[in-house]
Amino acid sequence: MRIRLDLAYDGTGFSGWARQPGLRTVEETLAGALATVLRTDPPQLTVGGRTDAGVHARGSVCHLDVDPDRWAAVPGRSDRSPEKALVSRLRGVLPPDVVVRRATVVPDVFDARFSALRRRYTYRLADRPELLDPLRRSDTVVWRRPLDVTAMDAAASSLVGLHDFAAFCKPREGATTVRTLLHYGWERGADGVLVGTVEADAFCHSMVRALVGVVVPVGEGRREVGWPAEILAARRRDPAVQVMPAHGLVLEEISYPDGAEALLARDRESRAVRSLEG
């Protein structure tokens, strides 16, 4: 049986999502908890969005496959459903910086990675001393220069669309850097903190933090509004673009289509090699 898990975590104490020898990761922590509850070896987990060390998630999704008999045994002697029992029992064995919010039986064609329609991230920047909140220090980056949020928003919007984002991705051999950026905008929240929202069909490694880094100099007034679009068009990494600190970034949501046929169609589309020619 295929099970979807909706989860959240504080990335401060983790070396990212993916398992790494000798390091504490979200994947290993969650797989170990599932092994305890299901009484199996740690299961293989497929996640909808891998996060780097220090990055947080409020709306992550992963899936695993579970033997039907073990799934039926999750409630034990209680009258709870396996879905509710799994969430409750995981709460008892997971550390407080990881929470599984929901468990759902899904069609076998569901894939947390390839079935996803879009991912949405936010990034928080505090650019004034009076905005500093010690209770938000783990998810808000302190910036020592004032930022023009209107200029940043205009620069960000110029990057929206189907493009080759090689200038903002760490290269991987054989992997495409063509992505569809669905939305990128900045606003100053009610608390005065700048919040950037980035949404795309998929992201390359370090792409979101580089997209933030390319508009910050615009907000400082050191670069023109058109500079990020020039960097994008060059299709190569520029040392002038800073990859921003990880802790300001949160994976907010991963969206999926409804129904097995739509899931299959999205899976085929996601696995196809993307290009600017379509």
HURA-V290273 format. One line per field, one symbol per residue. ss: DSSP state (H for helix, E for strand, C for the rest). psi: psi as a letter, one per 20 degrees, with the letter a starting at -180 (. if undefined). Layout:
# HURA-V290273
ss->???
psi->???
This chain:
# HURA-V290273
ss->CEEEEEEEECHHHCCCCCCCCCCCCHHHHHHHHHHHHHCCCCCCCEECCCCCCCCEEEEEEEEEECCHHHHHHCCCCCCCCHHHHHHHHHHHHCCCCEEEEEEEEECCCCCCCCCEEEEEEEEEEECCHHHCCHHHCCCCEECCCCCCHHHHHHHHHCCCEEEECHHHCCCCCCCCCEEEEEEEEEEECCCCCEEEEEEECCCCCCHHHHHHHHHHHHHHCCCCCCHHHHHHHHCCCCCCCCCCCHHHEEEEEEEECCCHHHHHHHHHHHHCCCCCCC
psi->qppppprqqoigjqlagqpppjqoqgghgghhghhggilrqpqpppqhopqrpiqrphlqprqrppphhhghigicjrjqqhghhggghhhiiqrijppohqppprqhipohgiiphqqpqqpppojphiipohijhijppppiqqqohggggggghiiqaorokhijqpqppipqjpqoohporqqprhjippppppprhrqrpjgghhhghhighghijiqrhighhggghhkqppiiopoqqhiippohqpqqrqqgghggghggghiqpqrii.
